[in-house]
Amino acid sequence: MKKHFNKTVFILCIGLLFMSCDTEQKTTVAIDDTVESAEDFTIKKDSTAIKVLKLPVHIDSTQYLYHAIAIERVAIDDDFSISKSRYGSYGAASTSYKKYTFSGEYAGFIVEDIQTGNKINVINEGITITSATIYNKLENNPRVEFVLYKGHNLDTNKDKKLNHNDLSALFISDLDGSNFTKLTEDFEEFNGQRFIVENDKLYFQTQKDVNGNGIFDSSDNYRNYVVDLTAPVKKAVRYDEQLMNITKQ
């Protein structure tokens, strides 16, 4: 009976652990954007990140090679010695490329035009990318080509590193790496996007911690944006307020 009881308790503990993981909220800090700016949350260099150049990937039906710069995480001990982190270090070894998507943790990408030899450094210091998806004419749409990046550029929990504990942001660039632009607003958490092929537009949603309590809950609001991918300059325009006003008429 005691053995059976201990087994039951163990199973319950495991279940509670998984439940807590599922309901865990992103770590943030309470931000008052009336007195604080994005510059207050930028870091010049992530001291836990080591850059590793990956082997190039050729993008089908294009003249471009993508040289990904992966991040390998290290832990800095109290005595300032550096050692590889033991806890979930999704560094250079765990980055991957599959079906036009880079996944893992990256410091940037260098795009090489194999016809001209021209190379573009897509991302500068101060941004960590967790995924990059390439939308080319062969796979998606014969009219527009672009790259979407999900990542972090603000150290919103102020732990002096950019990772999954910070607010997520959405970025875009041309296929050759030029015109890299942040689409989401500062201090808004990126929730997801949808590319509508029929009208060449990108839709995405964010959430803002409007009450400034440092967490996302029912008291905070969602915001929807649209990007015209045929425009020479990609700009996100908020549209949810206009649509919701129709329901009040």
BASERO-217616 format. One record per residue (C-alpha): residue number from 0; chain; z, x, y negated. Coordinates in steps of 0.05 Angstrom, whole numbers, plus 5000, padded with zeros to 4 digits. Layout:
N
(pt NUM, "A", (Z, X, Y)),
...
END
This chain:
249
(pt 0, "A", (5000, 5000, 5000)),
(pt 1, "A", (5018, 5056, 4952)),
(pt 2, "A", (4953, 5092, 4968)),
(pt 3, "A", (4914, 5028, 4955)),
(pt 4, "A", (4952, 5018, 4889)),
(pt 5, "A", (4937, 5088, 4865)),
(pt 6, "A", (4863, 5079, 4881)),
(pt 7, "A", (4861, 5014, 4842)),
(pt 8, "A", (4895, 5047, 4781)),
(pt 9, "A", (4845, 5104, 4785)),
(pt 10, "A", (4786, 5056, 4785)),
(pt 11, "A", (4815, 5017, 4726)),
(pt 12, "A", (4824, 5082, 4686)),
(pt 13, "A", (4753, 5103, 4699)),
(pt 14, "A", (4728, 5034, 4677)),
(pt 15, "A", (4768, 5037, 4613)),
(pt 16, "A", (4741, 5107, 4599)),
(pt 17, "A", (4669, 5082, 4604)),
(pt 18, "A", (4685, 5022, 4561)),
(pt 19, "A", (4715, 5067, 4507)),
(pt 20, "A", (4652, 5110, 4509)),
(pt 21, "A", (4607, 5049, 4500)),
(pt 22, "A", (4647, 5023, 4441)),
(pt 23, "A", (4658, 5091, 4408)),
(pt 24, "A", (4634, 5090, 4336)),
(pt 25, "A", (4600, 5146, 4300)),
(pt 26, "A", (4648, 5191, 4264)),
(pt 27, "A", (4641, 5186, 4189)),
(pt 28, "A", (4682, 5193, 4126)),
(pt 29, "A", (4694, 5141, 4073)),
(pt 30, "A", (4640, 5154, 4021)),
(pt 31, "A", (4642, 5129, 3950)),
(pt 32, "A", (4570, 5139, 3928)),
(pt 33, "A", (4587, 5121, 3857)),
(pt 34, "A", (4623, 5187, 3849)),
(pt 35, "A", (4596, 5228, 3907)),
(pt 36, "A", (4524, 5251, 3916)),
(pt 37, "A", (4485, 5276, 3976)),
(pt 38, "A", (4496, 5347, 3951)),
(pt 39, "A", (4570, 5339, 3966)),
(pt 40, "A", (4553, 5332, 4041)),
(pt 41, "A", (4500, 5386, 4049)),
(pt 42, "A", (4513, 5451, 4085)),
(pt 43, "A", (4472, 5514, 4076)),
(pt 44, "A", (4481, 5539, 4147)),
(pt 45, "A", (4511, 5511, 4210)),
(pt 46, "A", (4553, 5568, 4237)),
(pt 47, "A", (4554, 5538, 4307)),
(pt 48, "A", (4478, 5538, 4314)),
(pt 49, "A", (4434, 5594, 4343)),
(pt 50, "A", (4359, 5585, 4335)),
(pt 51, "A", (4315, 5595, 4396)),
(pt 52, "A", (4238, 5593, 4392)),
(pt 53, "A", (4210, 5552, 4449)),
(pt 54, "A", (4141, 5562, 4480)),
(pt 55, "A", (4085, 5525, 4443)),
(pt 56, "A", (4060, 5455, 4462)),
(pt 57, "A", (3988, 5433, 4451)),
(pt 58, "A", (3981, 5361, 4427)),
(pt 59, "A", (3925, 5327, 4465)),
(pt 60, "A", (3861, 5311, 4426)),
(pt 61, "A", (3883, 5353, 4367)),
(pt 62, "A", (3876, 5425, 4344)),
(pt 63, "A", (3952, 5433, 4335)),
(pt 64, "A", (4004, 5474, 4372)),
(pt 65, "A", (4077, 5456, 4361)),
(pt 66, "A", (4126, 5514, 4362)),
(pt 67, "A", (4194, 5481, 4368)),
(pt 68, "A", (4256, 5518, 4343)),
(pt 69, "A", (4313, 5495, 4388)),
(pt 70, "A", (4387, 5499, 4374)),
(pt 71, "A", (4437, 5530, 4421)),
(pt 72, "A", (4508, 5511, 4404)),
(pt 73, "A", (4565, 5561, 4406)),
(pt 74, "A", (4640, 5552, 4397)),
(pt 75, "A", (4678, 5593, 4347)),
(pt 76, "A", (4748, 5609, 4371)),
(pt 77, "A", (4809, 5615, 4328)),
(pt 78, "A", (4803, 5690, 4327)),
(pt 79, "A", (4732, 5682, 4300)),
(pt 80, "A", (4700, 5707, 4364)),
(pt 81, "A", (4637, 5669, 4385)),
(pt 82, "A", (4626, 5641, 4455)),
(pt 83, "A", (4580, 5589, 4485)),
(pt 84, "A", (4610, 5519, 4481)),
(pt 85, "A", (4634, 5489, 4547)),
(pt 86, "A", (4631, 5417, 4524)),
(pt 87, "A", (4564, 5383, 4527)),
(pt 88, "A", (4525, 5439, 4494)),
(pt 89, "A", (4457, 5405, 4490)),
(pt 90, "A", (4427, 5469, 4465)),
(pt 91, "A", (4362, 5505, 4479)),
(pt 92, "A", (4365, 5496, 4554)),
(pt 93, "A", (4367, 5419, 4549)),
(pt 94, "A", (4311, 5409, 4499)),
(pt 95, "A", (4248, 5377, 4528)),
(pt 96, "A", (4178, 5352, 4512)),
(pt 97, "A", (4148, 5292, 4547)),
(pt 98, "A", (4092, 5246, 4527)),
(pt 99, "A", (4088, 5265, 4454)),
(pt 100, "A", (4163, 5266, 4444)),
(pt 101, "A", (4210, 5326, 4433)),
(pt 102, "A", (4282, 5310, 4452)),
(pt 103, "A", (4345, 5352, 4445)),
(pt 104, "A", (4369, 5389, 4383)),
(pt 105, "A", (4321, 5427, 4338)),
(pt 106, "A", (4326, 5467, 4274)),
(pt 107, "A", (4253, 5455, 4259)),
(pt 108, "A", (4180, 5460, 4280)),
(pt 109, "A", (4123, 5506, 4262)),
(pt 110, "A", (4055, 5472, 4269)),
(pt 111, "A", (3996, 5518, 4281)),
(pt 112, "A", (3923, 5498, 4271)),
(pt 113, "A", (3887, 5535, 4326)),
(pt 114, "A", (3820, 5527, 4291)),
(pt 115, "A", (3840, 5556, 4224)),
(pt 116, "A", (3902, 5596, 4244)),
(pt 117, "A", (3942, 5562, 4189)),
(pt 118, "A", (4016, 5552, 4203)),
(pt 119, "A", (4064, 5503, 4169)),
(pt 120, "A", (4139, 5507, 4173)),
(pt 121, "A", (4157, 5433, 4176)),
(pt 122, "A", (4232, 5434, 4165)),
(pt 123, "A", (4274, 5479, 4121)),
(pt 124, "A", (4348, 5496, 4128)),
(pt 125, "A", (4399, 5440, 4125)),
(pt 126, "A", (4368, 5391, 4174)),
(pt 127, "A", (4380, 5382, 4249)),
(pt 128, "A", (4328, 5342, 4287)),
(pt 129, "A", (4347, 5306, 4352)),
(pt 130, "A", (4278, 5276, 4368)),
(pt 131, "A", (4207, 5282, 4343)),
(pt 132, "A", (4152, 5233, 4365)),
(pt 133, "A", (4079, 5246, 4352)),
(pt 134, "A", (4033, 5186, 4338)),
(pt 135, "A", (3962, 5211, 4347)),
(pt 136, "A", (3896, 5173, 4347)),
(pt 137, "A", (3884, 5183, 4421)),
(pt 138, "A", (3950, 5151, 4443)),
(pt 139, "A", (3966, 5101, 4388)),
(pt 140, "A", (3920, 5083, 4330)),
(pt 141, "A", (3851, 5108, 4310)),
(pt 142, "A", (3867, 5098, 4236)),
(pt 143, "A", (3933, 5134, 4224)),
(pt 144, "A", (3967, 5196, 4252)),
(pt 145, "A", (4038, 5217, 4236)),
(pt 146, "A", (4103, 5246, 4264)),
(pt 147, "A", (4171, 5212, 4262)),
(pt 148, "A", (4234, 5253, 4265)),
(pt 149, "A", (4305, 5229, 4277)),
(pt 150, "A", (4361, 5275, 4256)),
(pt 151, "A", (4416, 5293, 4207)),
(pt 152, "A", (4415, 5325, 4138)),
(pt 153, "A", (4484, 5306, 4112)),
(pt 154, "A", (4550, 5330, 4140)),
(pt 155, "A", (4581, 5262, 4132)),
(pt 156, "A", (4643, 5277, 4173)),
(pt 157, "A", (4652, 5344, 4137)),
(pt 158, "A", (4663, 5387, 4199)),
(pt 159, "A", (4613, 5439, 4172)),
(pt 160, "A", (4560, 5425, 4225)),
(pt 161, "A", (4502, 5376, 4233)),
(pt 162, "A", (4502, 5338, 4298)),
(pt 163, "A", (4507, 5269, 4330)),
(pt 164, "A", (4574, 5255, 4295)),
(pt 165, "A", (4539, 5252, 4228)),
(pt 166, "A", (4498, 5194, 4200)),
(pt 167, "A", (4428, 5192, 4229)),
(pt 168, "A", (4366, 5194, 4185)),
(pt 169, "A", (4292, 5182, 4194)),
(pt 170, "A", (4238, 5230, 4169)),
(pt 171, "A", (4161, 5230, 4172)),
(pt 172, "A", (4106, 5282, 4165)),
(pt 173, "A", (4031, 5287, 4174)),
(pt 174, "A", (4006, 5310, 4241)),
(pt 175, "A", (3994, 5381, 4215)),
(pt 176, "A", (4067, 5385, 4191)),
(pt 177, "A", (4052, 5374, 4118)),
(pt 178, "A", (4085, 5323, 4071)),
(pt 179, "A", (4152, 5323, 4108)),
(pt 180, "A", (4193, 5267, 4076)),
(pt 181, "A", (4259, 5232, 4087)),
(pt 182, "A", (4249, 5157, 4093)),
(pt 183, "A", (4321, 5131, 4099)),
(pt 184, "A", (4367, 5128, 4039)),
(pt 185, "A", (4426, 5176, 4034)),
(pt 186, "A", (4490, 5149, 4067)),
(pt 187, "A", (4453, 5096, 4108)),
(pt 188, "A", (4455, 5099, 4184)),
(pt 189, "A", (4387, 5095, 4217)),
(pt 190, "A", (4386, 5042, 4272)),
(pt 191, "A", (4315, 5039, 4298)),
(pt 192, "A", (4242, 5032, 4282)),
(pt 193, "A", (4179, 4994, 4303)),
(pt 194, "A", (4107, 5015, 4291)),
(pt 195, "A", (4060, 4955, 4284)),
(pt 196, "A", (3990, 4980, 4301)),
(pt 197, "A", (3955, 4917, 4276)),
(pt 198, "A", (3975, 4928, 4203)),
(pt 199, "A", (3986, 5004, 4203)),
(pt 200, "A", (4058, 4995, 4180)),
(pt 201, "A", (4125, 5024, 4203)),
(pt 202, "A", (4187, 4981, 4200)),
(pt 203, "A", (4257, 5008, 4207)),
(pt 204, "A", (4329, 4985, 4199)),
(pt 205, "A", (4392, 5019, 4171)),
(pt 206, "A", (4464, 5001, 4161)),
(pt 207, "A", (4507, 5019, 4101)),
(pt 208, "A", (4583, 5026, 4100)),
(pt 209, "A", (4589, 4981, 4039)),
(pt 210, "A", (4664, 4974, 4041)),
(pt 211, "A", (4675, 5049, 4044)),
(pt 212, "A", (4724, 5048, 4103)),
(pt 213, "A", (4687, 5103, 4141)),
(pt 214, "A", (4664, 5059, 4199)),
(pt 215, "A", (4608, 5010, 4213)),
(pt 216, "A", (4632, 4939, 4228)),
(pt 217, "A", (4616, 4866, 4214)),
(pt 218, "A", (4634, 4873, 4141)),
(pt 219, "A", (4577, 4922, 4129)),
(pt 220, "A", (4505, 4900, 4120)),
(pt 221, "A", (4437, 4917, 4151)),
(pt 222, "A", (4377, 4936, 4111)),
(pt 223, "A", (4304, 4932, 4132)),
(pt 224, "A", (4248, 4975, 4104)),
(pt 225, "A", (4172, 4979, 4112)),
(pt 226, "A", (4126, 5039, 4103)),
(pt 227, "A", (4051, 5033, 4091)),
(pt 228, "A", (4023, 5088, 4135)),
(pt 229, "A", (3954, 5086, 4102)),
(pt 230, "A", (3983, 5106, 4035)),
(pt 231, "A", (3975, 5180, 4015)),
(pt 232, "A", (4049, 5183, 3998)),
(pt 233, "A", (4095, 5152, 4051)),
(pt 234, "A", (4150, 5111, 4017)),
(pt 235, "A", (4200, 5063, 4047)),
(pt 236, "A", (4205, 4995, 4012)),
(pt 237, "A", (4262, 4948, 4026)),
(pt 238, "A", (4238, 4878, 4045)),
(pt 239, "A", (4295, 4841, 4080)),
(pt 240, "A", (4325, 4812, 4016)),
(pt 241, "A", (4259, 4780, 3997)),
(pt 242, "A", (4249, 4749, 4066)),
(pt 243, "A", (4320, 4724, 4071)),
(pt 244, "A", (4312, 4689, 4003)),
(pt 245, "A", (4259, 4645, 4035)),
(pt 246, "A", (4312, 4616, 4082)),
(pt 247, "A", (4353, 4594, 4021)),
(pt 248, "A", (4296, 4555, 3989)),
END
